[in-house]
Amino acid sequence: CTITNKTEQGVNLGGSWVGKESWITRRTDAASGNPYMFFKVDDGYLYNTNQTVTVTVTYFDRGTDRWELFYDSTTGQRSGGSVSKANSLTWKKATFVLPNARFANGLAGGSDFYIDGRNDGDEYIHFVDVTKSGSADPTNTPAPTPSASPLPSATPTPTPTFTSGPTATPTRTPTASPTPTPTFTPGPTPAATTVTFQQGLGGYAGVRDTYISHYSDDSNYNWDTILIVRSTDIMASLLRFDISSIPTNATVLGAQLQVYTVAQSNSAYMCARPYAVLRPWVDSQATWVRPRTGETWATPGCNGIGTDRSGVGGEEVWLQYTNRWYTFDVTDMVQAWVLDPSSNQGLVLKSTCNMAELVQYSLAGSDYENSSLRPKLIVQYTLEGTPPTRTPTPAPTATPTPTPSTPPTVLTLQQGLNGYAGTTDTLIDWWAKDTNYGNEPTFSIRGGNYDYGRQDIHSALLRFDLSPLPAGASVASARLEIYLTARSNAGSAYFSPYQVVRSWTESGATWNRATSSVLWGLAGCNSTEPPNQDRSATATDMVQPPPSVTNVWVTMDVTDMVRNWVAAPATNLGLLVRDAGGNSVGYTFASSENTNASIRPKLVIEYWPSGGATATPTRTATATPTAQASATPTRTASPTPTGTAQPTATATPTPSLTPTPVPPTPTPGGPVQTATFRVGVNGYTGSVDTYMDQWQPTSNFAGLTSFSVRTYDVMAGLLRFDLSAIPAGANVVSASLTLYATYQSNGNMFDGSVHRVLRPWTATQATWQQPRTGERWEVDGCNGTTYDRTATAYATFHLNAANSAVTMDVADLVRYWVAHPDENFGMVLKGAS
């Protein structure tokens, strides 16, 4: 890596001097074969661990290339994510959340993580911040700011600290003297004002918001009190704040958008970034396809760059927990709105990262019942003189960074290329479960929908012989490339690659069988847990071919898989590519038997020979941090329903609910009363139950002697207990629900959750589609979180064997019903994804 410090000048990046960050900047140099930056964290801070680590990189957004961060995890080298640049010629921050980080000096040169410029452009890095989970976040020491003066229509708040860039965690410091850092002399600091815009705060009523969904292109959700953002830009949120109270001659020192997460569909993390909207929209009319009645977005989803929204977003932030505030830097957007109020069309909050697992986060909206959790826009500005100069970053000390002296070798494996004959592939088809397609010139990947009762219809199996790769090679990256030749319609869907762990044959594999004589653990190569596991549960990538397009290559990251196969060659049983959500559309790809050899599947591997890259040290600046306490958030998981079947748990129809109520003001030593609600106990007849089945959406099962719950929300149980025997005003000390599992469809473990039902239903009439005759669920399967059930689970449970009981804490649920007896519509039990 090339050191680009320029004493007394700064670094000229893109033809303009770009501020103090350029005084301490390193860059890669692809032209000389150095596209990497390697980093070693001080072993006294992190060494040979297994925890989540957050790395924040301050980089210069020059060019339209892509860079990626790799790290030492408990399973070996692993990708932490990538960044696609937009050539905005501004400094930006990218945050990577790295689960299962080991940091045992296990990468090239004894490093813990590195930045890969991918040989498609150079990366300019100013600062790298490393924070381990549970540790205090370091911050810069802010300069004193005068007291804020209030403005009409918005409520002043204490001045927040706007940090110009991240700080770094402690790293090894060499004895060499650091490069001198120029001294910045702050000018006179005029009075600064800070205002907070939040719906309802101080009478402010200037927020308009809604969300738009690709799942329902023409639906408007202005009635909802929450906002939703879903990964891979399936759902996005629109917000606009009226900031006309800020004078047009104001200089904005900093602006932050703050949003509060109230639910997440599962425990996965997700990136989010705000973009300035460039055209008018109406919150009560906006949908995925139109900003307001009579108009359409240039590209659906507010995705027309330069027409619907800006292509350069604000700060990217990773969401990981519920019940937590997240902050986005939107200083540039707000300054533009202040200078030209007519340009304030608000912003759209999107997640455009390709994640291995789809997840959505619900945010408190401007109508959320708890007004203190509604979105905030906090703006700090000045009117007098010249803008105050921010406190400069402390002079860093130099830290050695190993840089490989040789680039990796690129190996392309493709049937027929240079005599290679190691590819096998085939299609497995849910519509033709016992048909083999091993000799076909194409294979297809197709997603289902609720009409089919499952998510995957066509999946593809592929395997590449890796014997041309030298033994002990250190894999830098690997990607699968397949060529799209046809599609069933113009829609767009997602699909993902999974590592296969069961042997299969090209001539014998079908939907039901891995070979002509061996069944899959779960049809479709879908068992993800021992003892009958077919494939990994987690994908290494998720991709979405563009709508309407054919005759293009589709690329998926399979680096982790290839590293696993290199480390243990016997585990190379290939991979499965299957649907990951979206529209019902079939994609056809060229197979290894295609007559056009140039479009057959490719596995492209970048690697170093045994021993890895040779590292040479360079100096990387790291600053001395100051500690700032941070709260530890609590993660609340809520499963996202999909249609892939897994184990089914079947419970008896006589579950018991045991609340323990006492009077609201009991006397010391007074008795605690215990009541057990179970059909047949002491003449109790107040319990009703049934279940709903996505595979039989119009069937009712109230007449059966058991109800079923199945993973991926294929089947869900409804239960209700009459609690009228509990006196009004009783204080419920505890309550538990006990269920007995009588049957298990396979040996896999089962995780479920309990949600409060929000509407009446009738046990003898309820189906997947309706709560009772003449009505429909808001979302099939009692899955609407506004009218059907709560988004947040009141309890979770785990089962791993039949003929066993499971007990869960439902005290909060029973307390709610005792306090609101007219809202006791029972509960729904859901299987996790």
Long-range contacts (C-beta under 8 A, 24 or more apart in sequence): 1-26, 1-27, 1-28, 1-29, 1-34, 1-36, 1-37, 1-401, 1-403, 1-618, 1-620, 2-26, 2-27, 2-28, 2-29, 2-32, 2-34, 2-618, 3-618, 3-619, 4-124, 5-179, 7-179, 7-180, 7-182, 8-182, 11-124, 13-60, 13-62, 13-89, 13-124, 14-60, 14-62, 14-89, 16-89, 18-60, 18-89, 18-90, 18-91, 19-91, 20-164, 20-184, 20-392, 20-393, 21-58, 21-60, 21-91, 21-126, 21-127, 21-165, 22-60, 22-126, 23-181, 23-182, 24-126, 24-127, 24-179, 24-181, 24-393, 24-396, 24-621, 25-60, 25-124, 25-125, 25-126, 26-124, 26-125, 26-401, 26-618, 26-620, 26-621, 27-122, 27-123, 27-124, 27-125, 28-115, 28-117, 28-122, 28-123, 29-122, 30-117, 30-119, 30-120, 30-121, 30-122, 33-405, 33-406, 33-407, 34-403, 34-404, 34-405, 34-407, 35-116, 35-117, 35-118, 35-119, 35-122, 35-407, 36-114, 36-115, 36-116, 36-117, 36-403, 36-404, 36-613, 37-114, 37-115, 37-123, 37-125, 37-401, 37-403, 37-620, 38-107, 38-108, 38-109, 38-111, 38-113, 38-114, 38-401, 38-402, 38-403, 38-404, 38-615, 39-111, 39-112, 39-113, 39-114, 39-115, 39-128, 39-130, 39-171, 39-401, 39-620, 40-105, 40-109, 40-110, 40-111, 40-112, 40-171, 40-172, 40-399, 40-400, 40-401, 40-402, 41-103, 41-112, 41-113, 41-130, 41-169, 41-171, 42-169, 42-170, 42-171, 42-172, 43-105, 44-170, 45-130, 45-132, 45-169, 45-170, 45-171, 46-101, 46-103, 46-112, 46-130, 46-132, 47-103, 47-104, 47-105, 48-102, 48-103, 48-104, 49-101, 49-102, 49-103, 49-132, 50-74, 50-100, 50-101, 50-102, 51-100, 51-101, 51-132, 51-133, 51-134, 52-97, 52-98, 52-99, 52-100, 52-101, 52-132, 52-133, 53-98, 53-101, 53-103, 53-130, 53-131, 53-132, 53-133, 54-95, 54-96, 54-97, 54-98, 54-129, 54-130, 54-131, 54-132, 54-133, 54-318, 55-80, 55-95, 55-96, 55-98, 55-113, 55-128, 55-129, 55-130, 55-131, 56-93, 56-94, 56-95, 56-96, 56-128, 56-129, 56-131, 56-166, 57-83, 57-93, 57-94, 57-95, 57-96, 57-115, 57-125, 57-127, 57-128, 57-129, 58-91, 58-92, 58-93, 58-125, 58-126, 58-127, 58-128, 58-165, 58-166, 59-83, 59-91, 59-92, 59-93, 59-94, 59-123, 59-124, 59-125, 59-126, 60-89, 60-90, 60-91, 60-92, 60-124, 60-125, 60-126, 61-85, 61-86, 61-87, 61-88, 61-89, 61-90, 61-91, 61-92, 61-312, 62-87, 62-89, 62-122, 62-124, 63-87, 63-121, 63-122, 64-121, 65-117, 65-118, 65-120, 65-121, 66-118, 66-120, 67-115, 67-116, 67-117, 67-118, 67-121, 67-123, 68-115, 68-116, 68-118, 68-477, 69-96, 69-113, 69-114, 69-115, 69-116, 70-107, 70-113, 70-114, 70-116, 70-476, 71-98, 71-101, 71-103, 71-107, 71-112, 71-113, 71-114, 72-101, 72-102, 72-103, 72-104, 72-105, 72-106, 72-107, 72-111, 72-112, 72-113, 73-98, 73-99, 73-100, 73-101, 73-102, 74-100, 74-101, 74-102, 75-100, 75-560, 75-564, 76-106, 76-560, 76-563, 76-564, 76-567, 77-106, 77-107, 77-474, 77-475, 77-559, 77-563, 78-559, 78-560, 79-477, 79-557, 79-559, 79-560, 80-113, 81-271, 81-353, 85-121, 86-311, 86-312, 86-313, 88-312, 90-312, 90-332, 91-126, 91-165, 92-315, 92-316, 93-165, 93-166, 93-315, 93-316, 93-329, 94-316, 95-271, 95-316, 95-317, 95-318, 96-318, 97-269, 97-318, 97-320, 101-132, 107-612, 108-402, 108-404, 108-474, 108-608, 108-612, 108-613, 108-615, 109-402, 109-404, 109-613, 109-615, 110-402, 110-615, 111-401, 111-402, 111-615, 116-476, 116-477, 118-477, 119-407, 126-165, 127-165, 127-166, 127-167, 127-168, 127-393, 127-621, 127-623, 128-166, 128-168, 128-620, 128-622, 129-166, 129-167, 129-168, 129-169, 130-168, 130-169, 130-171, 131-169, 132-169, 134-632, 136-627, 136-628, 136-629, 136-630, 137-627, 137-628, 137-630, 138-167, 138-168, 138-169, 138-625, 138-626, 138-627, 138-628, 139-163, 139-167, 139-625, 139-626, 139-628, 140-164, 140-165, 140-167, 140-391, 140-393, 140-394, 140-626, 141-391, 141-626, 142-391, 143-186, 143-189, 143-388, 143-390, 143-391, 145-189, 145-192, 145-380, 146-189, 146-191, 146-192, 147-191, 148-192, 148-193, 148-194, 148-195, 149-191, 149-193, 150-193, 150-195, 151-193, 151-195, 151-245, 151-246, 152-245, 153-202, 153-203, 153-204, 153-206, 153-242, 153-244, 153-245, 154-195, 154-196, 154-197, 154-201, 154-202, 154-204, 154-243, 154-245, 155-195, 155-196, 155-198, 155-201, 155-202, 155-204, 156-193, 156-194, 156-195, 156-196, 157-194, 157-195, 157-196, 157-378, 158-194, 159-192, 159-194, 159-380, 160-194, 160-254, 160-256, 160-378, 160-380, 162-253, 162-254, 162-256, 162-329, 162-331, 162-380, 162-390, 164-390, 164-391, 164-393, 165-393, 167-393, 167-623, 167-625, 167-626, 168-396, 168-622, 168-623, 168-625, 169-622, 169-625, 170-622, 170-624, 170-625, 171-399, 171-622, 172-399, 172-400, 173-397, 173-398, 173-399, 174-398, 174-399, 174-400, 174-619, 176-398, 176-619, 177-398, 178-395, 178-396, 178-397, 178-398, 178-619, 178-621, 179-398, 179-619, 179-621, 180-395, 181-395, 181-396, 183-392, 184-389, 184-392, 185-389, 186-388, 186-389, 186-391, 187-386, 187-388, 187-389, 188-385, 188-386, 188-388, 189-388, 189-389, 190-382, 190-383, 190-384, 190-385, 190-386, 190-388, 191-382, 191-383, 191-384, 192-253, 192-380, 192-381, 192-382, 192-388, 193-380, 193-381, 193-382, 193-383, 194-378, 194-379, 194-380, 195-245, 195-246, 195-378, 195-379, 196-376, 196-377, 196-378, 197-241, 197-242, 197-243, 197-376, 197-377, 197-378, 197-379, 198-371, 198-374, 198-375, 198-376, 198-377, 199-366, 199-367, 199-371, 199-374, 199-375, 200-371, 200-374, 201-371, 206-241, 206-242, 206-243, 207-239, 207-240, 207-241, 207-242, 207-366, 207-374, 207-375, 208-239, 208-240, 208-283, 208-346, 208-366, 209-237, 209-238, 209-239, 209-240, 209-283, 209-365, 209-366, 209-375, 210-237, 210-238, 210-283, 210-284, 210-286, 210-365, 211-235, 211-236, 211-237, 211-238, 212-236, 212-237, 212-238, 212-286, 212-287, 212-288, 212-301, 212-302, 213-288, 214-288, 214-300, 214-301, 214-582, 216-288, 217-287, 217-288, 217-289, 217-300, 218-287, 218-288, 218-289, 218-290, 219-287, 219-288, 220-284, 220-285, 220-286, 220-287, 222-283, 222-284, 222-285, 222-286, 223-786, 224-365, 224-786, 225-364, 225-365, 225-367, 225-368, 225-369, 226-262, 226-263, 226-362, 226-363, 226-364, 226-365, 226-368, 227-259, 227-349, 227-362, 227-363, 227-364, 227-365, 227-375, 228-360, 228-361, 228-362, 228-363, 229-270, 229-272, 229-319, 229-349, 229-350, 229-351, 229-360, 229-361, 229-363, 230-265, 230-351, 230-358, 230-359, 230-360, 230-361, 231-268, 231-270, 231-271, 231-351, 231-353, 231-355, 231-357, 231-358, 231-359, 231-360, 232-351, 232-352, 232-353, 232-354, 232-355, 232-358, 232-494, 232-542, 232-544, 233-301, 233-303, 233-350, 233-351, 233-352, 234-358, 234-360, 234-581, 234-582, 235-360, 236-301, 236-302, 236-348, 236-349, 236-350, 236-351, 237-348, 237-349, 237-363, 238-277, 238-281, 238-283, 238-286, 238-302, 238-346, 238-347, 238-348, 238-349, 239-346, 239-347, 239-348, 239-349, 239-366, 239-375, 240-277, 240-283, 240-344, 240-345, 240-346, 240-347, 241-344, 241-346, 241-377, 242-344, 243-334, 243-337, 243-338, 243-341, 243-344, 243-377, 243-379, 244-341, 246-338, 246-379, 246-381, 247-338, 247-383, 248-338, 248-339, 248-341, 249-383, 250-338, 250-381, 250-382, 250-383, 251-335, 251-381, 251-382, 251-383, 251-387, 252-331, 252-334, 252-335, 252-338, 252-379, 252-380, 252-381, 253-331, 253-380, 253-381, 253-382, 253-387, 253-388, 254-329, 254-331, 254-379, 254-380, 255-329, 255-330, 255-331, 255-333, 255-334, 255-335, 255-377, 255-378, 255-379, 255-380, 256-327, 256-328, 256-329, 256-330, 256-376, 256-377, 256-378, 257-314, 257-327, 257-328, 257-330, 257-347, 257-349, 257-375, 257-376, 257-377, 258-325, 258-326, 258-327, 258-328, 258-375, 258-376, 258-377, 258-378, 259-325, 259-326, 259-328, 259-349, 259-363, 259-364, 259-375, 260-323, 260-324, 260-325, 260-326, 260-363, 260-364, 260-373, 260-374, 260-375, 261-319, 261-321, 261-322, 261-323, 261-324, 261-326, 261-361, 261-362, 261-363, 262-322, 262-323, 262-362, 262-363, 262-364, 262-368, 262-373, 262-791, 262-792, 263-322, 263-361, 263-362, 263-636, 263-638, 263-785, 263-791, 263-792, 264-319, 264-321, 264-322, 264-359, 264-360, 264-361, 264-362, 264-635, 264-636, 264-637, 264-638, 265-358, 265-359, 265-360, 265-361, 265-638, 265-639, 265-640, 266-357, 266-359, 266-637, 266-638, 266-639, 266-640, 266-832, 266-833, 267-359, 267-635, 267-637, 268-355, 268-356, 268-357, 268-358, 268-359, 269-318, 269-319, 269-320, 269-359, 270-318, 270-319, 270-320, 270-351, 270-353, 270-355, 270-359, 270-360, 270-361, 271-316, 271-317, 271-318, 271-319, 271-351, 271-352, 271-353, 271-355, 272-316, 272-317, 272-318, 272-319, 272-326, 272-328, 272-349, 272-350, 272-351, 272-361, 273-313, 273-314, 273-315, 273-316, 273-317, 273-328, 273-349, 273-350, 273-351, 273-352, 274-313, 274-314, 274-315, 274-328, 274-330, 274-333, 274-347, 274-348, 274-349, 274-350, 275-302, 275-309, 275-310, 275-311, 275-312, 275-313, 275-314, 275-347, 275-348, 275-350, 276-309, 276-310, 276-333, 276-336, 276-345, 276-347, 277-302, 277-308, 277-309, 277-345, 277-346, 277-347, 277-348, 278-306, 278-307, 278-308, 278-309, 278-310, 278-343, 278-345, 279-307, 279-308, 279-345, 280-345, 281-345, 281-346, 302-348, 309-348, 313-350, 314-347, 319-361, 320-633, 320-635, 321-633, 321-634, 321-635, 321-636, 322-361, 322-633, 322-634, 322-635, 322-636, 322-792, 323-633, 323-634, 323-636, 324-633, 330-377, 334-377, 334-379, 338-381, 354-541, 354-542, 354-543, 355-542, 356-496, 356-538, 356-539, 356-540, 356-541, 356-542, 357-538, 357-539, 357-542, 358-494, 358-542, 358-580, 358-581, 358-640, 359-640, 360-640, 362-785, 362-791, 393-623, 394-623, 394-624, 395-623, 396-621, 396-622, 396-623, 396-624, 397-621, 397-622, 397-623, 397-624, 398-619, 398-620, 398-621, 399-619, 399-620, 399-621, 399-622, 400-617, 400-618, 400-619, 400-620, 401-617, 401-618, 401-619, 401-620, 402-615, 402-616, 402-617, 402-618, 403-615, 403-616, 403-617, 403-618, 404-608, 404-613, 404-614, 404-615, 404-616, 405-613, 405-614, 405-615, 405-616, 406-608, 406-613, 406-614, 408-476, 408-477, 408-606, 408-607, 408-608, 408-613, 409-606, 409-607, 409-608, 409-609, 410-604, 410-605, 410-606, 411-468, 411-469, 411-604, 411-605, 411-606, 411-607, 412-602, 412-603, 412-604, 412-605, 413-464, 413-465, 413-466, 413-468, 413-602, 413-603, 413-604, 413-605, 414-597, 414-600, 414-601, 414-602, 414-603, 415-592, 415-597, 415-600, 415-601, 416-597, 416-600, 417-597, 420-468, 422-464, 422-465, 422-466, 422-467, 422-468, 423-462, 423-463, 423-464, 423-465, 423-592, 423-600, 423-601, 424-461, 424-462, 424-463, 424-505, 424-506, 424-574, 424-592, 425-460, 425-461, 425-462, 425-463, 425-506, 425-591, 425-592, 425-601, 426-460, 426-461, 426-506, 426-509, 426-591, 427-458, 427-459, 427-460, 427-461, 428-458, 428-459, 428-460, 428-461, 428-509, 428-510, 428-511, 428-524, 428-525, 429-457, 429-458, 429-510, 429-511, 430-454, 430-456, 430-457, 430-458, 430-511, 430-524, 431-457, 431-458, 432-510, 432-511, 433-510, 433-511, 433-512, 433-523, 434-510, 434-511, 434-512, 434-513, 435-510, 435-511, 436-507, 436-508, 436-509, 436-510, 438-505, 438-506, 438-507, 438-508, 438-509, 439-507, 439-593, 440-591, 440-593, 441-590, 441-591, 441-593, 441-594, 441-595, 442-485, 442-486, 442-588, 442-589, 442-590, 442-591, 442-594, 443-588, 443-589, 443-591, 444-586, 444-587, 444-588, 444-589, 445-495, 445-577, 445-578, 445-579, 445-586, 445-587, 445-589, 446-488, 446-579, 446-584, 446-585, 446-586, 446-587, 447-493, 447-494, 447-495, 447-579, 447-580, 447-581, 447-582, 447-583, 447-584, 447-585, 448-579, 448-584, 448-643, 449-584, 450-643, 450-694, 450-697, 450-780, 452-584, 452-643, 453-643, 453-694, 453-695, 453-697, 453-714, 454-643, 454-644, 454-645, 455-579, 455-580, 455-581, 455-642, 455-643, 455-644, 455-712, 456-524, 456-526, 456-578, 456-579, 456-644, 457-579, 457-586, 458-579, 458-586, 459-524, 459-525, 459-576, 459-577, 459-578, 459-579, 460-576, 460-577, 460-578, 460-589, 461-500, 461-504, 461-506, 461-509, 461-525, 461-574, 461-575, 461-576, 462-574, 462-575, 462-577, 462-601, 463-500, 463-572, 463-573, 463-574, 463-575, 464-574, 464-603, 465-572, 466-562, 466-565, 466-566, 466-569, 466-572, 469-566, 469-605, 469-607, 470-607, 470-609, 470-610, 471-610, 472-566, 472-609, 472-610, 472-611, 473-566, 473-607, 473-608, 473-609, 473-610, 474-607, 474-608, 474-609, 474-610, 474-611, 474-612, 474-613, 475-559, 475-562, 475-563, 475-566, 475-605, 475-606, 475-607, 476-606, 476-607, 476-608, 477-557, 477-559, 477-605, 477-606, 478-557, 478-558, 478-559, 478-561, 478-562, 478-563, 478-603, 478-604, 478-605, 478-606, 479-555, 479-556, 479-557, 479-558, 479-559, 479-603, 479-604, 480-555, 480-556, 480-558, 480-575, 480-577, 480-601, 480-602, 480-603, 481-553, 481-554, 481-555, 481-556, 481-601, 481-602, 481-603, 481-604, 482-553, 482-554, 482-556, 482-577, 482-589, 482-590, 482-601, 482-602, 483-551, 483-552, 483-553, 483-554, 483-589, 483-590, 483-599, 483-600, 483-601, 484-545, 484-549, 484-550, 484-551, 484-552, 484-553, 484-554, 484-587, 484-588, 484-589, 485-550, 485-551, 485-588, 485-589, 485-590, 485-599, 486-550, 486-587, 486-588, 487-545, 487-548, 487-550, 487-585, 487-586, 487-587, 487-588, 488-585, 488-586, 488-587, 489-583, 489-585, 490-547, 490-548, 491-547, 491-582, 491-583, 491-584, 491-585, 492-544, 492-545, 492-546, 492-547, 492-582, 492-583, 492-585, 493-544, 493-579, 493-580, 493-581, 493-582, 493-583, 493-584, 493-585, 493-587, 494-542, 494-543, 494-544, 494-579, 494-580, 494-581, 494-582, 495-542, 495-543, 495-577, 495-578, 495-579, 495-580, 495-587, 496-539, 496-540, 496-541, 496-542, 496-543, 496-556, 496-577, 496-578, 496-580, 497-539, 497-540, 497-541, 497-556, 497-558, 497-561, 497-575, 497-576, 497-577, 498-535, 498-536, 498-537, 498-538, 498-539, 498-540, 498-575, 498-576, 498-577, 498-578, 499-535, 499-536, 499-540, 499-560, 499-561, 499-564, 499-573, 499-575, 500-525, 500-534, 500-535, 500-573, 500-574, 500-575, 500-576, 501-533, 501-534, 501-535, 501-536, 501-571, 501-573, 502-533, 502-534, 502-535, 502-573, 503-573, 504-573, 504-574, 521-746, 522-645, 522-646, 522-746, 524-578, 524-644, 525-576, 525-578, 526-644, 526-645, 526-646, 527-646, 527-746, 527-748, 528-646, 528-748, 529-747, 529-748, 529-749, 530-747, 531-747, 532-746, 532-747, 534-576, 535-576, 539-580, 542-580, 544-582, 545-587, 554-587, 554-589, 558-603, 562-603, 562-605, 581-642, 636-792, 636-793, 637-753, 637-793, 637-796, 637-832, 638-753, 638-791, 638-792, 638-793, 639-713, 639-753, 639-830, 639-831, 639-832, 639-833, 640-833, 641-712, 641-713, 641-781, 641-783, 641-830, 641-833, 642-712, 642-713, 642-833, 643-694, 643-712, 643-714, 644-712, 645-710, 645-711, 645-712, 645-714, 646-710, 646-711, 646-712, 646-746, 646-748, 646-750, 646-831, 647-710, 647-711, 647-744, 647-745, 647-746, 647-747, 647-748, 647-749, 647-750, 648-708, 648-709, 648-710, 648-711, 648-714, 648-715, 648-743, 648-744, 648-745, 648-750, 648-831, 649-708, 649-709, 649-710, 649-741, 649-743, 649-744, 649-750, 649-752, 649-799, 649-831, 650-706, 650-707, 650-708, 650-709, 650-741, 650-742, 650-743, 650-744, 650-802, 651-706, 651-707, 651-708, 651-709, 651-717, 651-739, 651-740, 651-741, 651-742, 652-705, 652-706, 652-739, 652-740, 652-742, 653-679, 653-689, 653-704, 653-705, 653-706, 653-707, 654-678, 654-679, 654-680, 654-687, 655-687, 655-689, 655-719, 655-737, 655-738, 655-739, 655-740, 656-681, 656-737, 656-738, 657-687, 657-721, 657-723, 657-735, 657-736, 657-737, 657-738, 657-810, 657-814, 658-735, 658-736, 658-738, 659-723, 659-726, 659-732, 659-734, 659-735, 659-811, 659-814, 659-818, 660-732, 660-733, 660-734, 660-735, 661-726, 661-727, 661-730, 661-731, 661-732, 661-733, 661-818, 662-730, 662-731, 662-733, 663-727, 663-729, 663-730, 663-731, 664-729, 664-730, 664-731, 666-731, 672-733, 675-725, 675-726, 677-721, 677-722, 677-723, 677-725, 686-721, 686-722, 686-723, 686-724, 687-719, 687-720, 687-721, 687-722, 688-719, 688-720, 688-763, 688-826, 689-717, 689-718, 689-719, 689-720, 689-763, 690-717, 690-718, 690-763, 690-764, 690-766, 691-715, 691-716, 691-717, 691-718, 692-716, 692-717, 692-718, 692-766, 692-767, 692-768, 692-781, 692-782, 693-768, 694-768, 694-780, 694-781, 696-768, 697-767, 697-768, 697-769, 697-780, 698-767, 698-768, 698-769, 699-767, 699-768, 700-764, 700-765, 700-766, 700-767, 702-763, 702-764, 702-765, 702-766, 703-764, 706-742, 706-743, 709-750, 709-752, 709-829, 709-830, 709-831, 710-745, 710-831, 711-748, 711-750, 711-751, 711-831, 711-832, 711-833, 712-831, 712-833, 713-781, 713-783, 713-830, 713-831, 713-833, 714-831, 715-831, 716-781, 716-782, 716-828, 716-829, 716-830, 716-831, 717-828, 717-829, 718-757, 718-761, 718-763, 718-766, 718-782, 718-826, 718-827, 718-828, 718-829, 719-826, 719-827, 719-828, 719-829, 720-757, 720-763, 720-824, 720-825, 720-826, 720-827, 721-824, 721-826, 722-824, 723-814, 723-817, 723-818, 723-821, 723-824, 724-821, 726-818, 728-818, 728-821, 730-818, 732-811, 732-814, 732-815, 732-818, 733-811, 734-809, 734-811, 735-809, 735-810, 735-811, 735-813, 735-814, 735-815, 736-807, 736-808, 736-809, 736-810, 736-811, 737-795, 737-807, 737-808, 737-810, 737-827, 738-805, 738-806, 738-807, 739-797, 739-805, 739-806, 739-807, 740-804, 740-805, 740-806, 741-799, 741-801, 741-802, 741-803, 741-804, 741-805, 741-806, 742-802, 742-803, 743-802, 744-799, 744-801, 744-802, 749-798, 749-799, 749-800, 750-798, 750-799, 750-800, 750-831, 750-832, 751-796, 751-797, 751-798, 751-799, 751-831, 751-832, 752-796, 752-797, 752-798, 752-799, 752-829, 752-830, 752-831, 752-832, 753-793, 753-795, 753-796, 753-797, 753-829, 753-830, 753-832, 754-793, 754-794, 754-795, 754-796, 754-797, 754-808, 754-810, 754-813, 754-827, 754-828, 754-829, 754-830, 755-789, 755-790, 755-791, 755-792, 755-793, 755-794, 755-827, 755-828, 755-830, 756-789, 756-790, 756-794, 756-813, 756-816, 756-825, 756-827, 757-782, 757-788, 757-789, 757-825, 757-826, 757-827, 757-828, 758-786, 758-787, 758-788, 758-789, 758-790, 758-823, 758-825, 759-787, 759-788, 759-825, 760-825, 761-825, 761-826, 782-828, 789-828, 793-830, 794-827
